[in-house]
Amino acid sequence: MFTELLVNIGASVILLFFGFLFGKFRERKLQGGTNLDEHEFYPFDLDDNKNLFFDIEKFKTGVGHLLRNHDNTAARQLILIGEQNNVQNNLKGSDRNDYTRLYRKYDGDKIIDDTIKFLDNYKRIVRLIGDSFPDTGMEILLHNLTNPSKALYHIKNNVTGRNVDAPATNLVHDLKMRGLQNQDKLNYELNIGSRKFKCTTMPIYREGYGLVGAICINVDYNYIDQEVRKDPNKLDSFLDAILKTDMVLDENILSKNEYERSLAGKRHFKDD
């Protein structure tokens, strides 16, 4: 009787162990997949003028493929691109129903929610950088590109007059185009009426999801060039804002050689 009990327990443990291994294997299989740009239905293409455009027909082909063939990675990326391009309103009839089925099959709400949680850390980074340079005409903001119609997720030191939930409908295509051309969107000039800005845009990619957000820095060029540069009092205030500190810490951030030079009297990085 006791031997039979041990045999039954042993068999149960073995079955449980193999069941666990099978579950892990199935979970990895379901969670894995291929990047969307490896497929012929990657829904972006170039027009005759080499401008990137969203190809709705390829998108619909991708929806059909991913309804028939499970690929968690490609589906996540396709859903994010769909939301970025407002397909809920652009698709009609059976095409819209198919996308709704795909969205539910791969839990689109969770994909969007997880992406927002992922961007929360970047929101904190934007806030802290903005708090480091107050009243300088340097705006820093975070875009959530899962919803371009309400993309502006956080903003500090506002100089453009925009509010949270402002749109950024062209930014997705622009960043994807620059990605294809291996170009960074750094130090570019914008002239809007009488306003002028020096800008930098840094895309945020998430592994397995693709482009999900962007951090932008906009410097109010005319304020610094025409107001601060020409007024000694404003220049002093500008420099005070940049150099402002909240506390003093006892830390060494210098290399060994720079530390020794500082002890010998070196005052700044250009002091030879």
C-alpha positions as CSV (number, residue, x, y, z in Angstrom):
1,M,0.0,0.0,0.0
2,F,2.8,2.4,1.0
3,T,4.8,1.4,-2.1
4,E,1.8,2.1,-4.3
5,L,1.3,5.5,-2.7
6,L,4.9,6.4,-3.4
7,V,4.5,5.3,-7.0
8,N,1.4,7.4,-7.4
9,I,3.1,10.4,-5.9
10,G,6.2,10.0,-8.1
11,A,4.0,9.7,-11.2
12,S,2.2,12.9,-10.2
13,V,5.4,14.8,-9.6
14,I,6.7,13.6,-13.0
15,L,3.5,14.6,-14.8
16,L,3.5,18.0,-13.0
17,F,7.2,18.6,-14.0
18,F,6.6,17.8,-17.6
19,G,3.4,19.9,-17.6
20,F,5.4,22.8,-16.2
21,L,8.0,22.4,-19.0
22,F,5.3,22.2,-21.6
23,G,3.6,25.3,-20.2
24,K,6.8,27.3,-20.3
25,F,7.5,26.1,-23.9
26,R,4.0,27.1,-25.0
27,E,4.3,30.5,-23.2
28,R,7.6,31.2,-25.0
29,K,6.1,30.2,-28.3
30,L,3.1,32.4,-27.8
31,Q,5.1,35.4,-26.6
32,G,7.7,35.1,-29.4
33,G,7.5,35.9,-33.1
34,T,9.0,38.0,-35.8
35,N,9.4,41.7,-36.3
36,L,6.8,43.2,-38.5
37,D,9.3,44.7,-40.9
38,E,10.4,41.2,-41.8
39,H,7.0,40.6,-43.6
40,E,5.9,41.7,-47.0
41,F,2.8,43.3,-45.4
42,Y,4.9,45.8,-43.4
43,P,2.5,48.7,-43.8
44,F,4.9,51.5,-44.8
45,D,6.2,52.4,-48.2
46,L,7.8,55.2,-50.2
47,D,6.0,57.2,-52.8
48,D,7.5,58.6,-56.0
49,N,9.0,61.5,-54.1
50,K,10.6,59.2,-51.6
51,N,8.2,60.2,-48.8
52,L,7.1,57.6,-46.4
53,F,3.4,56.8,-46.3
54,F,1.1,54.4,-44.4
55,D,-0.1,51.7,-46.8
56,I,-3.6,50.7,-45.6
57,E,-3.8,47.8,-48.1
58,K,-0.7,46.2,-46.7
59,F,-2.1,46.8,-43.2
60,K,-5.3,44.9,-44.0
61,T,-3.2,42.1,-45.5
62,G,-1.2,42.0,-42.2
63,V,-4.4,41.9,-40.2
64,G,-5.7,38.9,-42.2
65,H,-2.3,37.0,-41.9
66,L,-2.1,37.5,-38.1
67,L,-5.7,36.4,-37.6
68,R,-4.7,33.1,-39.3
69,N,-1.2,32.8,-38.0
70,H,-0.1,33.5,-34.4
71,D,2.8,35.9,-34.1
72,N,2.8,37.9,-30.9
73,T,5.6,40.3,-31.8
74,A,4.4,41.2,-35.3
75,A,0.8,41.5,-34.0
76,R,1.8,43.9,-31.2
77,Q,3.7,46.1,-33.7
78,L,0.9,46.0,-36.2
79,I,-1.6,47.0,-33.5
80,L,0.6,49.9,-32.4
81,I,1.0,51.1,-35.9
82,G,-2.8,50.8,-36.4
83,E,-3.4,53.0,-33.4
84,Q,-0.8,55.5,-34.5
85,N,-2.6,55.8,-37.9
86,N,-6.2,55.9,-36.5
87,V,-7.3,52.8,-38.4
88,Q,-10.4,52.4,-36.1
89,N,-11.9,55.4,-38.0
90,N,-10.3,54.7,-41.4
91,L,-11.3,51.1,-41.8
92,K,-14.8,50.2,-42.9
93,G,-17.1,47.2,-42.8
94,S,-15.4,43.8,-42.7
95,D,-11.9,45.3,-42.6
96,R,-12.8,47.2,-39.5
97,N,-14.4,44.0,-38.0
98,D,-11.2,42.1,-38.8
99,Y,-9.0,44.7,-37.1
100,T,-11.3,44.6,-34.0
101,R,-10.9,40.8,-33.9
102,L,-7.1,41.1,-34.1
103,Y,-7.1,43.8,-31.4
104,R,-9.1,41.5,-29.1
105,K,-7.1,38.4,-30.0
106,Y,-3.8,40.0,-29.0
107,D,-5.3,42.0,-26.1
108,G,-4.8,45.4,-27.7
109,D,-5.9,47.3,-24.5
110,K,-3.0,45.6,-22.6
111,I,-0.5,46.5,-25.3
112,I,-1.5,50.2,-25.1
113,D,-1.6,50.1,-21.2
114,D,1.8,48.4,-21.0
115,T,3.2,51.0,-23.4
116,I,1.9,53.9,-21.3
117,K,3.5,52.3,-18.2
118,F,6.7,51.9,-20.1
119,L,6.7,55.6,-20.9
120,D,6.1,56.6,-17.3
121,N,9.8,56.4,-16.5
122,Y,10.5,58.7,-19.5
123,K,7.9,61.0,-18.1
124,R,9.9,61.2,-14.9
125,I,13.1,61.9,-16.9
126,V,11.5,64.7,-18.8
127,R,10.2,66.2,-15.5
128,L,13.6,66.1,-13.8
129,I,15.5,67.5,-16.8
130,G,12.9,70.3,-17.1
131,D,13.2,71.1,-13.4
132,S,17.0,71.4,-13.9
133,F,16.7,74.2,-16.4
134,P,13.7,76.4,-15.4
135,D,13.0,79.8,-17.0
136,T,15.6,79.3,-19.7
137,G,13.4,79.1,-22.8
138,M,14.2,75.4,-23.1
139,E,11.1,73.2,-23.4
140,I,11.3,69.5,-23.0
141,L,8.4,67.2,-23.7
142,L,7.4,63.6,-24.1
143,H,5.2,62.2,-26.9
144,N,3.2,59.0,-26.5
145,L,3.1,57.8,-30.1
146,T,0.5,55.1,-29.6
147,N,-2.0,57.9,-29.9
148,P,-0.7,60.6,-32.3
149,S,-4.0,62.6,-32.1
150,K,-3.3,63.1,-28.4
151,A,0.4,62.5,-28.4
152,L,1.7,65.1,-26.0
153,Y,2.1,63.1,-22.8
154,H,4.1,65.5,-20.6
155,I,5.7,69.0,-21.0
156,K,8.0,71.1,-18.9
157,N,9.1,74.8,-19.4
158,N,6.4,75.4,-21.9
159,V,7.5,77.8,-24.7
160,T,5.3,76.5,-27.6
161,G,1.9,77.1,-25.9
162,R,0.8,73.5,-26.3
163,N,-1.0,71.4,-23.7
164,V,-1.1,67.8,-22.7
165,D,-3.0,65.7,-25.3
166,A,-2.0,68.0,-28.2
167,P,-1.5,66.0,-31.5
168,A,1.7,65.0,-33.2
169,T,0.3,63.3,-36.3
170,N,3.3,63.7,-38.6
171,L,5.9,62.8,-36.1
172,V,5.5,59.0,-36.5
173,H,6.1,59.1,-40.2
174,D,9.0,61.5,-39.9
175,L,10.8,59.4,-37.3
176,K,10.2,56.2,-39.3
177,M,11.5,57.9,-42.4
178,R,14.6,59.1,-40.6
179,G,15.1,55.6,-39.2
180,L,15.1,54.1,-42.7
181,Q,17.7,56.7,-43.8
182,N,19.8,56.2,-40.6
183,Q,19.4,59.9,-39.8
184,D,19.1,61.5,-36.3
185,K,16.7,64.3,-35.8
186,L,19.2,66.6,-34.0
187,N,19.8,70.3,-34.0
188,Y,17.2,71.3,-36.6
189,E,15.7,74.7,-37.1
190,L,12.0,75.6,-37.2
191,N,10.7,79.0,-38.4
192,I,7.0,79.5,-37.7
193,G,5.8,83.1,-38.4
194,S,8.0,85.3,-36.2
195,R,9.0,82.4,-34.0
196,K,12.2,80.5,-34.3
197,F,13.3,77.3,-32.5
198,K,16.3,75.0,-32.3
199,C,14.9,71.5,-31.8
200,T,16.0,68.0,-31.1
201,T,13.8,64.9,-31.3
202,M,14.9,61.5,-29.8
203,P,12.7,58.5,-30.7
204,I,11.9,55.9,-28.0
205,Y,11.9,52.3,-29.2
206,R,10.7,49.4,-27.1
207,E,11.9,45.9,-27.7
208,G,9.3,43.8,-29.4
209,Y,7.0,46.8,-30.0
210,G,9.0,49.3,-32.1
211,L,8.5,53.0,-32.0
212,V,6.4,54.0,-29.0
213,G,7.4,57.6,-28.1
214,A,9.8,60.5,-28.4
215,I,11.4,63.1,-26.2
216,C,11.7,66.5,-27.8
217,I,13.7,69.6,-26.7
218,N,12.7,72.9,-28.2
219,V,14.9,76.0,-27.5
220,D,13.2,79.4,-28.0
221,Y,15.9,80.8,-30.3
222,N,14.7,84.4,-30.5
223,Y,14.3,84.7,-26.7
224,I,17.9,83.7,-26.1
225,D,19.4,85.4,-29.2
226,Q,17.4,88.7,-29.0
227,E,16.5,89.1,-25.4
228,V,19.0,87.2,-23.2
229,R,22.1,87.9,-25.3
230,K,21.5,91.6,-25.6
231,D,20.4,92.4,-22.0
232,P,23.0,91.9,-19.2
233,N,20.4,91.6,-16.6
234,K,18.5,88.9,-18.5
235,L,21.8,87.2,-19.3
236,D,22.6,87.1,-15.6
237,S,19.1,85.6,-14.8
238,F,19.5,83.1,-17.6
239,L,22.9,81.9,-16.3
240,D,21.6,81.8,-12.7
241,A,18.7,79.6,-13.8
242,I,21.1,77.2,-15.5
243,L,23.5,77.2,-12.6
244,K,20.9,77.0,-9.9
245,T,21.3,74.1,-7.4
246,D,19.2,72.7,-4.6
247,M,21.9,71.0,-2.5
248,V,25.6,70.3,-2.1
249,L,26.9,66.8,-2.2
250,D,30.3,65.3,-1.4
251,E,30.9,63.2,-4.6
252,N,33.7,62.8,-7.1
253,I,32.5,62.5,-10.7
254,L,36.0,63.2,-12.3
255,S,38.4,60.7,-13.7
256,K,41.6,60.1,-11.7
257,N,43.6,62.4,-13.9
258,E,41.0,65.2,-13.9
259,Y,40.6,64.9,-10.1
260,E,44.4,65.4,-9.7
261,R,44.3,68.4,-12.1
262,S,41.4,69.9,-10.1
263,L,43.4,69.6,-6.9
264,A,46.2,71.4,-8.7
265,G,44.0,74.3,-9.7
266,K,42.2,73.4,-12.9
267,R,38.8,75.2,-12.9
268,H,36.9,73.9,-15.9
269,F,37.1,71.5,-18.9
270,K,38.8,74.1,-21.2
271,D,41.2,75.3,-18.5
272,D,44.6,74.1,-19.7
